Amino acid sequence: MTDVEILNGIRDVLRTHLEVSEEVGMDTPLVESLALDSLRMLTLVVELENRFHVHLKDEDEEGLTRIGDVVALLRRRLA
């Protein structure tokens, strides 16, 4: 799966489950731009796990500051 496919999947999850309407790119900050509090972050994680059929660990959240970090994490989990 390419980074573009992963990014498009993340965009779909954000639109569908978190009602994010603005366009997001690799450099989009998670907290500032997407207003991800702990509940919204949990929703994002669960829905990404469902969408990509992966299991994300608690420690995976460390260092995630922008969408590109999430793409890289999912790429590693999908490998």
TORRO-302262 format. One record per atom (N, C-alpha, C): atom name; residue in three letters; y, z, x negated. Coordinates in nm, 2 decimals, padded with zeros to 4 digits. Each point is the difference from the previous one (the first is absolute). Example, Ala and Ser with C-alpha at 12.3 -4.5 7.8 and 13.67 -1.06 7.14 Angstrom:
<site name="N" resn="Ala" py="-00.57" pz="00.78" px="-01.32"/>
<site name="CA" resn="Ala" py="00.12" pz="00.00" px="00.09"/>
<site name="C" resn="Ala" py="00.12" pz="00.00" px="-00.09"/>
<site name="N" resn="Ser" py="00.11" pz="-00.07" px="00.04"/>
<site name="CA" resn="Ser" py="00.11" pz="00.00" px="-00.09"/>
<site name="C" resn="Ser" py="00.11" pz="00.08" px="00.08"/>
END
This chain:
<site name="N" resn="Met" py="-00.12" pz="00.00" px="-00.09"/>
<site name="CA" resn="Met" py="00.12" pz="00.00" px="00.09"/>
<site name="C" resn="Met" py="00.12" pz="00.00" px="-00.09"/>
<site name="N" resn="Thr" py="00.10" pz="-00.08" px="00.03"/>
<site name="CA" resn="Thr" py="00.12" pz="-00.02" px="-00.08"/>
<site name="C" resn="Thr" py="00.10" pz="00.11" px="00.04"/>
<site name="N" resn="Asp" py="00.10" pz="00.02" px="-00.09"/>
<site name="CA" resn="Asp" py="00.11" pz="00.09" px="00.03"/>
<site name="C" resn="Asp" py="00.07" pz="-00.04" px="00.12"/>
<site name="N" resn="Val" py="00.02" pz="-00.13" px="00.03"/>
<site name="CA" resn="Val" py="00.07" pz="-00.05" px="00.11"/>
<site name="C" resn="Val" py="-00.07" pz="00.04" px="00.13"/>
<site name="N" resn="Glu" py="-00.14" pz="-00.02" px="00.00"/>
<site name="CA" resn="Glu" py="-00.08" pz="00.04" px="00.11"/>
<site name="C" resn="Glu" py="00.01" pz="00.15" px="00.03"/>
<site name="N" resn="Ile" py="-00.01" pz="00.08" px="-00.10"/>
<site name="CA" resn="Ile" py="00.01" pz="00.14" px="00.01"/>
<site name="C" resn="Ile" py="00.14" pz="00.04" px="00.06"/>
<site name="N" resn="Leu" py="00.11" pz="-00.06" px="-00.06"/>
<site name="CA" resn="Leu" py="00.13" pz="00.03" px="00.05"/>
<site name="C" resn="Leu" py="00.02" pz="-00.04" px="00.15"/>
<site name="N" resn="Asn" py="-00.06" pz="-00.11" px="00.04"/>
<site name="CA" resn="Asn" py="00.01" pz="-00.04" px="00.14"/>
<site name="C" resn="Asn" py="-00.08" pz="00.09" px="00.09"/>
<site name="N" resn="Gly" py="-00.11" pz="00.06" px="-00.05"/>
<site name="CA" resn="Gly" py="-00.07" pz="00.10" px="00.07"/>
<site name="C" resn="Gly" py="00.08" pz="00.13" px="00.02"/>
<site name="N" resn="Ile" py="00.07" pz="00.04" px="-00.11"/>
<site name="CA" resn="Ile" py="00.08" pz="00.12" px="00.01"/>
<site name="C" resn="Ile" py="00.11" pz="-00.03" px="00.10"/>
<site name="N" resn="Arg" py="00.06" pz="-00.11" px="-00.01"/>
<site name="CA" resn="Arg" py="00.11" pz="-00.03" px="00.10"/>
<site name="C" resn="Arg" py="-00.05" pz="00.01" px="00.14"/>
<site name="N" resn="Asp" py="-00.12" pz="-00.06" px="00.02"/>
<site name="CA" resn="Asp" py="-00.05" pz="00.01" px="00.14"/>
<site name="C" resn="Asp" py="-00.02" pz="00.14" px="00.04"/>
<site name="N" resn="Val" py="-00.06" pz="00.09" px="-00.08"/>
<site name="CA" resn="Val" py="-00.02" pz="00.14" px="00.03"/>
<site name="C" resn="Val" py="00.13" pz="00.07" px="00.03"/>
<site name="N" resn="Leu" py="00.10" pz="-00.03" px="-00.09"/>
<site name="CA" resn="Leu" py="00.14" pz="00.06" px="00.02"/>
<site name="C" resn="Leu" py="00.06" pz="-00.04" px="00.14"/>
<site name="N" resn="Arg" py="-00.01" pz="-00.13" px="00.03"/>
<site name="CA" resn="Arg" py="00.05" pz="-00.04" px="00.13"/>
<site name="C" resn="Arg" py="-00.08" pz="00.05" px="00.12"/>
<site name="N" resn="Thr" py="-00.13" pz="00.00" px="-00.01"/>
<site name="CA" resn="Thr" py="-00.08" pz="00.04" px="00.12"/>
<site name="C" resn="Thr" py="00.00" pz="00.15" px="00.02"/>
<site name="N" resn="His" py="-00.02" pz="00.08" px="-00.11"/>
<site name="CA" resn="His" py="-00.02" pz="00.14" px="00.02"/>
<site name="C" resn="His" py="00.11" pz="00.09" px="-00.03"/>
<site name="N" resn="Leu" py="00.10" pz="-00.05" px="-00.08"/>
<site name="CA" resn="Leu" py="00.12" pz="00.08" px="-00.03"/>
<site name="C" resn="Leu" py="00.13" pz="-00.06" px="00.05"/>
<site name="N" resn="Glu" py="-00.01" pz="-00.11" px="00.08"/>
<site name="CA" resn="Glu" py="00.11" pz="-00.07" px="00.06"/>
<site name="C" resn="Glu" py="00.12" pz="-00.03" px="-00.10"/>
<site name="N" resn="Val" py="-00.04" pz="-00.04" px="-00.12"/>
<site name="CA" resn="Val" py="00.09" pz="-00.04" px="-00.10"/>
<site name="C" resn="Val" py="00.04" pz="-00.15" px="00.02"/>
<site name="N" resn="Ser" py="00.12" pz="-00.03" px="00.03"/>
<site name="CA" resn="Ser" py="00.04" pz="-00.13" px="00.04"/>
<site name="C" resn="Ser" py="00.06" pz="-00.08" px="-00.12"/>
<site name="N" resn="Glu" py="00.06" pz="00.07" px="-00.10"/>
<site name="CA" resn="Glu" py="00.06" pz="-00.07" px="-00.11"/>
<site name="C" resn="Glu" py="-00.10" pz="-00.06" px="-00.09"/>
<site name="N" resn="Glu" py="00.04" pz="-00.10" px="-00.07"/>
<site name="CA" resn="Glu" py="-00.09" pz="-00.07" px="-00.10"/>
<site name="C" resn="Glu" py="-00.02" pz="00.09" px="-00.12"/>
<site name="N" resn="Val" py="-00.13" pz="00.01" px="-00.04"/>
<site name="CA" resn="Val" py="-00.03" pz="00.08" px="-00.12"/>
<site name="C" resn="Val" py="-00.05" pz="-00.09" px="-00.11"/>
<site name="N" resn="Gly" py="00.03" pz="00.04" px="-00.12"/>
<site name="CA" resn="Gly" py="-00.05" pz="-00.08" px="-00.12"/>
<site name="C" resn="Gly" py="-00.06" pz="00.10" px="-00.10"/>
<site name="N" resn="Met" py="-00.03" pz="-00.05" px="-00.11"/>
<site name="CA" resn="Met" py="-00.07" pz="00.08" px="-00.10"/>
<site name="C" resn="Met" py="00.09" pz="00.11" px="-00.05"/>
<site name="N" resn="Asp" py="00.13" pz="-00.02" px="00.00"/>
<site name="CA" resn="Asp" py="00.09" pz="00.11" px="-00.05"/>
<site name="C" resn="Asp" py="00.06" pz="00.09" px="00.10"/>
<site name="N" resn="Thr" py="-00.05" pz="-00.01" px="00.13"/>
<site name="CA" resn="Thr" py="00.05" pz="00.08" px="00.10"/>
<site name="C" resn="Thr" py="-00.04" pz="00.15" px="-00.02"/>
<site name="N" resn="Pro" py="00.09" pz="00.09" px="-00.01"/>
<site name="CA" resn="Pro" py="-00.03" pz="00.14" px="-00.01"/>
<site name="C" resn="Pro" py="-00.07" pz="00.05" px="00.13"/>
<site name="N" resn="Leu" py="-00.10" pz="00.08" px="-00.02"/>
<site name="CA" resn="Leu" py="-00.08" pz="00.06" px="00.11"/>
<site name="C" resn="Leu" py="00.08" pz="00.10" px="00.08"/>
<site name="N" resn="Val" py="00.06" pz="00.10" px="-00.06"/>
<site name="CA" resn="Val" py="00.06" pz="00.11" px="00.07"/>
<site name="C" resn="Val" py="00.14" pz="-00.05" px="00.05"/>
<site name="N" resn="Glu" py="00.08" pz="-00.05" px="-00.09"/>
<site name="CA" resn="Glu" py="00.14" pz="-00.03" px="00.04"/>
<site name="C" resn="Glu" py="00.01" pz="-00.11" px="00.11"/>
<site name="N" resn="Ser" py="-00.07" pz="-00.11" px="-00.02"/>
<site name="CA" resn="Ser" py="00.01" pz="-00.12" px="00.09"/>
<site name="C" resn="Ser" py="-00.09" pz="00.02" px="00.12"/>
<site name="N" resn="Leu" py="-00.11" pz="00.06" px="-00.01"/>
<site name="CA" resn="Leu" py="-00.10" pz="00.00" px="00.11"/>
<site name="C" resn="Leu" py="00.00" pz="00.14" px="00.07"/>
<site name="N" resn="Ala" py="00.08" pz="00.09" px="-00.05"/>
<site name="CA" resn="Ala" py="00.01" pz="00.14" px="00.07"/>
<site name="C" resn="Ala" py="-00.14" pz="00.06" px="00.01"/>
<site name="N" resn="Leu" py="-00.08" pz="00.00" px="-00.11"/>
<site name="CA" resn="Leu" py="-00.13" pz="00.05" px="00.01"/>
<site name="C" resn="Leu" py="00.00" pz="00.15" px="-00.03"/>
<site name="N" resn="Asp" py="-00.01" pz="00.08" px="00.11"/>
<site name="CA" resn="Asp" py="-00.02" pz="00.14" px="-00.02"/>
<site name="C" resn="Asp" py="-00.15" pz="00.02" px="-00.01"/>
<site name="N" resn="Ser" py="-00.05" pz="00.13" px="00.00"/>
<site name="CA" resn="Ser" py="-00.14" pz="00.02" px="-00.03"/>
<site name="C" resn="Ser" py="-00.09" pz="-00.05" px="00.11"/>
<site name="N" resn="Leu" py="00.05" pz="00.00" px="00.13"/>
<site name="CA" resn="Leu" py="-00.08" pz="-00.05" px="00.11"/>
<site name="C" resn="Leu" py="-00.01" pz="-00.15" px="00.00"/>
<site name="N" resn="Arg" py="00.11" pz="-00.06" px="-00.03"/>
<site name="CA" resn="Arg" py="00.00" pz="-00.15" px="-00.01"/>
<site name="C" resn="Arg" py="-00.08" pz="-00.05" px="-00.12"/>
<site name="N" resn="Met" py="00.01" pz="00.07" px="-00.11"/>
<site name="CA" resn="Met" py="-00.08" pz="-00.03" px="-00.12"/>
<site name="C" resn="Met" py="-00.15" pz="00.01" px="00.03"/>
<site name="N" resn="Leu" py="-00.04" pz="00.10" px="00.07"/>
<site name="CA" resn="Leu" py="-00.14" pz="00.02" px="00.04"/>
<site name="C" resn="Leu" py="-00.04" pz="-00.12" px="00.09"/>
<site name="N" resn="Thr" py="00.08" pz="-00.03" px="00.10"/>
<site name="CA" resn="Thr" py="-00.03" pz="-00.11" px="00.09"/>
<site name="C" resn="Thr" py="-00.02" pz="-00.13" px="-00.09"/>
<site name="N" resn="Leu" py="00.09" pz="-00.02" px="-00.09"/>
<site name="CA" resn="Leu" py="00.00" pz="-00.12" px="-00.09"/>
<site name="C" resn="Leu" py="-00.14" pz="00.00" px="-00.07"/>
<site name="N" resn="Val" py="-00.03" pz="00.11" px="-00.06"/>
<site name="CA" resn="Val" py="-00.12" pz="00.01" px="-00.08"/>
<site name="C" resn="Val" py="-00.13" pz="-00.03" px="00.08"/>
<site name="N" resn="Val" py="-00.01" pz="00.06" px="00.12"/>
<site name="CA" resn="Val" py="-00.11" pz="-00.02" px="00.09"/>
<site name="C" resn="Val" py="-00.01" pz="-00.14" px="00.04"/>
<site name="N" resn="Glu" py="00.11" pz="-00.06" px="00.04"/>
<site name="CA" resn="Glu" py="00.00" pz="-00.14" px="00.05"/>
<site name="C" resn="Glu" py="-00.03" pz="-00.10" px="-00.11"/>
<site name="N" resn="Leu" py="00.05" pz="00.03" px="-00.12"/>
<site name="CA" resn="Leu" py="-00.04" pz="-00.09" px="-00.12"/>
<site name="C" resn="Leu" py="-00.15" pz="00.01" px="-00.03"/>
<site name="N" resn="Glu" py="-00.05" pz="00.12" px="00.01"/>
<site name="CA" resn="Glu" py="-00.15" pz="00.02" px="-00.02"/>
<site name="C" resn="Glu" py="-00.07" pz="-00.08" px="00.10"/>
<site name="N" resn="Asn" py="00.04" pz="00.00" px="00.13"/>
<site name="CA" resn="Asn" py="-00.07" pz="-00.07" px="00.11"/>
<site name="C" resn="Asn" py="00.02" pz="-00.15" px="-00.03"/>
<site name="N" resn="Arg" py="00.11" pz="-00.05" px="-00.03"/>
<site name="CA" resn="Arg" py="00.03" pz="-00.14" px="-00.02"/>
<site name="C" resn="Arg" py="-00.07" pz="-00.06" px="-00.11"/>
<site name="N" resn="Phe" py="-00.01" pz="00.07" px="-00.12"/>
<site name="CA" resn="Phe" py="-00.06" pz="-00.05" px="-00.12"/>
<site name="C" resn="Phe" py="-00.14" pz="00.05" px="-00.03"/>
<site name="N" resn="His" py="-00.05" pz="00.09" px="00.09"/>
<site name="CA" resn="His" py="-00.13" pz="00.05" px="-00.01"/>
<site name="C" resn="His" py="-00.02" pz="00.07" px="-00.14"/>
<site name="N" resn="Val" py="00.09" pz="00.08" px="-00.04"/>
<site name="CA" resn="Val" py="00.00" pz="00.08" px="-00.12"/>
<site name="C" resn="Val" py="00.01" pz="00.15" px="00.03"/>
<site name="N" resn="His" py="-00.03" pz="00.08" px="-00.10"/>
<site name="CA" resn="His" py="00.03" pz="00.15" px="00.02"/>
<site name="C" resn="His" py="00.10" pz="00.03" px="-00.11"/>
<site name="N" resn="Leu" py="00.11" pz="00.06" px="00.04"/>
<site name="CA" resn="Leu" py="00.10" pz="00.04" px="-00.09"/>
<site name="C" resn="Leu" py="-00.01" pz="00.15" px="-00.01"/>
<site name="N" resn="Lys" py="00.02" pz="00.05" px="-00.13"/>
<site name="CA" resn="Lys" py="-00.02" pz="00.14" px="-00.03"/>
<site name="C" resn="Lys" py="00.14" pz="00.07" px="00.00"/>
<site name="N" resn="Asp" py="00.00" pz="00.13" px="00.02"/>
<site name="CA" resn="Asp" py="00.13" pz="00.07" px="00.00"/>
<site name="C" resn="Asp" py="00.08" pz="-00.02" px="-00.12"/>
<site name="N" resn="Glu" py="-00.06" pz="-00.01" px="-00.12"/>
<site name="CA" resn="Glu" py="00.07" pz="-00.02" px="-00.12"/>
<site name="C" resn="Glu" py="00.06" pz="-00.14" px="-00.01"/>
<site name="N" resn="Asp" py="-00.05" pz="-00.09" px="00.08"/>
<site name="CA" resn="Asp" py="00.06" pz="-00.14" px="00.00"/>
<site name="C" resn="Asp" py="00.14" pz="-00.01" px="00.04"/>
<site name="N" resn="Glu" py="00.05" pz="00.10" px="00.08"/>
<site name="CA" resn="Glu" py="00.14" pz="00.00" px="00.04"/>
<site name="C" resn="Glu" py="00.10" pz="00.03" px="-00.11"/>
<site name="N" resn="Glu" py="-00.05" pz="00.06" px="-00.11"/>
<site name="CA" resn="Glu" py="00.09" pz="00.03" px="-00.11"/>
<site name="C" resn="Glu" py="00.05" pz="-00.13" px="-00.06"/>
<site name="N" resn="Gly" py="00.12" pz="-00.01" px="-00.02"/>
<site name="CA" resn="Gly" py="00.06" pz="-00.11" px="-00.07"/>
<site name="C" resn="Gly" py="00.03" pz="-00.12" px="00.09"/>
<site name="N" resn="Leu" py="-00.03" pz="00.01" px="00.13"/>
<site name="CA" resn="Leu" py="00.04" pz="-00.10" px="00.09"/>
<site name="C" resn="Leu" py="00.14" pz="00.01" px="00.04"/>
<site name="N" resn="Thr" py="00.09" pz="-00.09" px="-00.05"/>
<site name="CA" resn="Thr" py="00.14" pz="00.01" px="00.04"/>
<site name="C" resn="Thr" py="00.05" pz="-00.13" px="00.06"/>
<site name="N" resn="Arg" py="-00.08" pz="-00.11" px="-00.01"/>
<site name="CA" resn="Arg" py="00.05" pz="-00.12" px="00.06"/>
<site name="C" resn="Arg" py="-00.12" pz="-00.08" px="00.05"/>
<site name="N" resn="Ile" py="00.02" pz="-00.10" px="00.08"/>
<site name="CA" resn="Ile" py="-00.11" pz="-00.08" px="00.05"/>
<site name="C" resn="Ile" py="-00.09" pz="-00.06" px="-00.10"/>
<site name="N" resn="Gly" py="00.06" pz="-00.05" px="-00.11"/>
<site name="CA" resn="Gly" py="-00.08" pz="-00.05" px="-00.11"/>
<site name="C" resn="Gly" py="-00.10" pz="00.09" px="-00.06"/>
<site name="N" resn="Asp" py="00.03" pz="00.13" px="00.00"/>
<site name="CA" resn="Asp" py="-00.10" pz="00.10" px="-00.04"/>
<site name="C" resn="Asp" py="-00.12" pz="00.01" px="00.09"/>
<site name="N" resn="Val" py="00.03" pz="-00.01" px="00.13"/>
<site name="CA" resn="Val" py="-00.10" pz="00.00" px="00.10"/>
<site name="C" resn="Val" py="-00.09" pz="-00.13" px="-00.01"/>
<site name="N" resn="Val" py="00.06" pz="-00.11" px="-00.03"/>
<site name="CA" resn="Val" py="-00.07" pz="-00.13" px="-00.02"/>
<site name="C" resn="Val" py="-00.10" pz="00.02" px="-00.12"/>
<site name="N" resn="Ala" py="00.05" pz="00.06" px="-00.11"/>
<site name="CA" resn="Ala" py="-00.08" pz="00.01" px="-00.12"/>
<site name="C" resn="Ala" py="-00.11" pz="00.10" px="00.03"/>
<site name="N" resn="Leu" py="00.02" pz="00.11" px="00.07"/>
<site name="CA" resn="Leu" py="-00.10" pz="00.10" px="00.03"/>
<site name="C" resn="Leu" py="-00.11" pz="-00.07" px="00.09"/>
<site name="N" resn="Leu" py="00.04" pz="-00.07" px="00.10"/>
<site name="CA" resn="Leu" py="-00.10" pz="-00.07" px="00.08"/>
<site name="C" resn="Leu" py="-00.08" pz="-00.11" px="-00.07"/>
<site name="N" resn="Arg" py="00.07" pz="-00.07" px="-00.09"/>
<site name="CA" resn="Arg" py="-00.07" pz="-00.10" px="-00.09"/>
<site name="C" resn="Arg" py="-00.11" pz="00.07" px="-00.08"/>
<site name="N" resn="Arg" py="00.03" pz="00.12" px="-00.06"/>
<site name="CA" resn="Arg" py="-00.10" pz="00.07" px="-00.08"/>
<site name="C" resn="Arg" py="-00.12" pz="00.05" px="00.09"/>
<site name="N" resn="Arg" py="00.03" pz="00.05" px="00.12"/>
<site name="CA" resn="Arg" py="-00.10" pz="00.05" px="00.09"/>
<site name="C" resn="Arg" py="-00.09" pz="-00.12" px="00.05"/>
<site name="N" resn="Leu" py="00.06" pz="-00.11" px="00.02"/>
<site name="CA" resn="Leu" py="-00.08" pz="-00.12" px="00.05"/>
<site name="C" resn="Leu" py="-00.08" pz="-00.07" px="-00.11"/>
<site name="N" resn="Ala" py="00.03" pz="00.04" px="-00.13"/>
<site name="CA" resn="Ala" py="-00.08" pz="-00.07" px="-00.11"/>
<site name="C" resn="Ala" py="-00.14" pz="00.05" px="-00.01"/>
END
